[in-house]
């Protein structure tokens, strides 16, 4: 076979329908097709990856809540009532007399020493059930059926208790709690109000849903 014949075969390989082939255009099309395929694979994988990540709503549901209590005065409960994990949080400021009264052993309380360990962190197992004697923080849900008790902070006779010493009353079924969230005997509620994890970052700001031990 002659050299000219070999050269002729090579020339024919560069022809398509009698027209010369643009090699740069061919390489571009091949590269573009590969790139589109890679993008498609990534796009298909994104929903799968996202399915492993919590949604913004789910992250927010358990996120700690920062509360300013600088304007809260003795005898008051913070309003508007904040929420954590979709539950109302009762924040009350107690005066010196109230703190002293809570330290006294009351025979009317079902669990005065917070023996049910699941209802408060260890640092809240005291007469005030809180980090600071003057500040009480409780989930505002009755431990009977989850109703929201009402705050009656004053020491005075009430229709539901002639010897009322201040605290929370659930009008749904008559459960009563003192100003430390401790349940009174012989009411439908079986436990004290729950104390959420909390920590103070200053004298006037508290974070609900976060402990100093885990922050």
Helices and strands as residue ranges (DSSP letters): H 3-13, E 15-16, E 19-20, H 23-50, H 56-61, E 65-68, E 82-84, E 87-93, H 96-103, G 117-119, G 122-124, E 135-139, E 150-152, E 167-169, E 176-178, E 198-200, E 205-208
